Amino acid sequence: MHWESDVTYSASGPGPAIRSCPNPTCGWDAWETELYDRDASEFDCPRCGRYRMSGMLIGVLRAGVHDPADERLLPYLSAYAKQASAAGNVPVLDTSNWRDHARAHANTPVAMKLEKLLTAFRTRSSHLGAVIKIVPVDDAPLADAANSEELLVFLGELRRRGDIEWPLAAEPGSANQQVETTREPVTRGRITVQGWGRVEAPLHAGGEPYMAKQLDAFICHAGEDKTAAALPLAERLRAMGYEVWYDNFMIKMGDSLRRKIDEGLVRSRFGVVILSRAFFAKEWPQKELDGLVAREIAGVKVILPVWHGIDAAGVVAKSPTLADRVAARMEEGLDEVVRKIVEVLGPPRGRASRRRDPPDPRRSLRCAIESGSK
């Protein structure tokens, strides 16, 4: 766990050792605070944010990841840690959970990656028109980008759409013109009026008007569960006045399936996930689930699980983290499932209740007179 080149700093008297060393997640220099009572360390890294990691996982990562699949996950582990840290949390990573956290960010739809990056820039801006600093290598995890090259593609797309002005010219002699020896260039940009509006309203993928209508729920399901569970649930919620993303309702001939699904994931407040044996056996619905999990990083509940033809043991065997959530069960009946979902959704926003004024007696008398004269 210790590196010969580490420089250790200790407070006077007993206390944790703080040192500068390579971050086991991304390899960049970071501050490490050893937590001896927990066999863990806390890292503070410009790329990954602030997070804690068990001593066992530190040893595994520093020894080198040999599985190519695990190696591909490491950039997305940085994404999980950085976004949790940005939300004010200090995530704890160990050998049992790091892959699940990383996978949730590895399959984020592109439309949602753009939304995340624009939202991060909005948070960084003190006001409309404010110039912000952009460091591609450090900001890539905020958008679930694998590296700075992918982030530059996202920056170019945000610029093409008119959401940001980037890159802005640096002031002569400023630090923004300099390239540090171990980091990438610091660039500058700012959010446009249109980009500001995209953050304040849900994104609408596909280049359509940015002030798109937000949806209440995205129905995530396997095709085998369409007739028995997904369709009845979607139709019932729609009949009650809720805006529901369901493939039969939203996808028309000639549409891009991937684009429409990305759009639904981005625009929906909640994701109703119908968990079944067929769901866990298929890759496509689980990618949709990964997109929803990525949105829960800030601690906001998004996923509403519904068990269909599967018990707790079946869910635990496939996804222990999903099994820990309170879920509705189709075996309880459609009415009960809808009731539990509606408790979370709240009243339909498109059907505001209208107060009916008592009838005006003068108007009633006038109508009676006019009717009698005909």
Beta strands, then each sheet from edge to edge (+ up, - down):
strand 1: 7-9
strand 2: 18-22
strand 3: 29-35
strand 4: 40-45
strand 5: 49-54
strand 6: 92-93
strand 7: 132-134
strand 8: 164-165
strand 9: 187-191
strand 10: 215-220
strand 11: 244-245
strand 12: 268-275
strand 13: 303-307
strand 14: 328-329
sheet 1: 1+ 2- 3+ 4- 5+ 6+
sheet 2: 7+ 9- 8+
sheet 3: 11+ 10+ 12+ 13+ 14+
end
